[in-house]
Amino acid sequence: MKAIKCYECDIVFKSETRDDILNQLYSHYMEKHHAIITGASEQVKKDWMQRFQNDWLQAVNQ
């Protein structure tokens, strides 16, 4: 089971698939960190996705 912690709070999301964790994070952000999602520039969104991808790869390789 892979785990990724929310970048804004201490909630940890777990799954075996990248897409499932990404969906969990998206739902969480829309509910708890809505302003971050809606107020982010395209570059901030790209940076967030790159950070997530790096963290996912690290979780896979553990």
Buried (B, 14 or more C-beta within 10 A) or exposed (E): EBEBEBEEEEEEBEBEEBEEBBEBBEEBBEEEBEEBEEEBEEEEEEEBEEEBEEBBEEBEEE
